Amino acid sequence: MEIKSLPQKLSVFLFLNLPLLGSPELREEILKLGELTTAPSFHPFSQTNKNENPRAILMESLPWEGKETRAYAWLGLPKVSKNEKVPGVVLVHGGGGTAFKNWVQEWNDRGFAAISIAVEGQIDKKVKNEKSKKMAWGKHQWAGPHRIGIFADTHKPLRDQWMYHAVSQTILANSLLRSLPQVDESKVGLMGTSWGGIISSIVMGIDQRFAFVIPVYGCGFLNEAGNHYKPALANNSGYLNAWEAGHRFNRARMPVLWFSWPEDKHFPMEILRKSYQATAGPNMVSLVPQMGHGHGPAWSRPESYAFAKRVLKSGKIWCRRLDSALLDGQAYARFQSDEVLEKAELVHTTDLGFTGKRIWTRTPIRLQKKADVWLADWPLPDGTTAWFINVESSGLVVSSDYHDG
């Protein structure tokens, strides 16, 4: 299959005179990835699937170490009337994942066009590794870089780093999806899981075309996490100076759903809180106890689909957390919503240490509506070290701010 020339806006990246690693200009070069607004060419992965829906494709991407690259992806459209424009979503997998056909189908079933991209040069068929003898995702012949540890390749030139290509492929997938005649280009969002959530957290401050963003688990400020991230990143100047998502959260003005669970062992609650408090646009938080960490929980829960649909329908988030605090021993949270909130619960812990290793207790609490504001409150149990309040509407969980100390 012949590789066509990349569009001019892509090919200019071959000739960037990149600054030295760690210099203040590095973040400006990353912001230039937001200029990748020309739709990339794409090709059917095989002739047998070119007329399928969803279909596997190879999307032309930026060069890596002087070589042409493509990203494997699943691209699908919902069944709609001939002239109807549909919304869309870009889907980014986490560690150990790939482009998932069934994730695309989940969004197609809900009326969205979707593209799920593989950001490590892999396909979705497993083969045996000759060295390790273990099964792993196969690679295609136009693969770019793969992830090495936790931002462990930041000593390399910027355009050769894995995150540079993961971010650029996410932005290119947005440009591709928006270019399709069946898609409403003003209604394309982004959802990423785990490492895909980290990528989404970075991208939301670069590509401001996204109508909404849903980072699942992943967030910013990883160097402050009290687990494996902190020792890997505390002295990593490439991450701290360039890739830290917090540098660009003030540019993220689209609605964002921060979607996670208190027991998550990868992304603690305090850095998730710091992330959602730093974003410039409206945001919701959904912390679902015992949700689990993985691709399946991310797309089996209803919160992401409801958030996207309601944002695109009304232009705003469907439930706003107003304030929450501890007053005279009483924990309270106030919410504003056009929907009926049916119940509330206090989620708290008396443990110390990493939030994902604590035991969290759930207690049904009082919920009442006063004027146009919903108030949930309850006495905070003695010895509580951290807490938040959840409310529900038709099974959709919305959380207050997370409180500790």
Buried (B, 14 or more C-beta within 10 A) or exposed (E): EEEEEBBEEBEEBEEEEBEEBEEEEBBEBBBEBBBBBBBBBBBBBEEEBEEBEBBBBBBBBBBBEEEBBBBBBBBBBBEEEEEEBBBBBBBBBBEEBBBBBEBBBBBBEBBBBBBBBBBBBBBBEEEEEEEEEEEEBBBBEBBBBBBEEBBBBBEBEBBBBBBBBBBBBBBBBBBBBBBBEBBBBEBBBBBBBBBBBBBBBBBBBBBBBBBBBBBBBBBBBBBBBBBEBBEBBEEBEBBBBBBBBBBBBEBBEBBBBBBBBBBBEBBBBBBBBBBBEBBBBBBBBBBBBEBEBBBEBBBEBEBBBBBBBBBBEEEEBBBBBEEBEEEEEEBBBBBBBEBEBEEBBBBBBBBEEBBBEBEBBEBEBEBEEEEEBBBBBBEBBEEBBBBBBBBBBEEBBBBBBBBBE
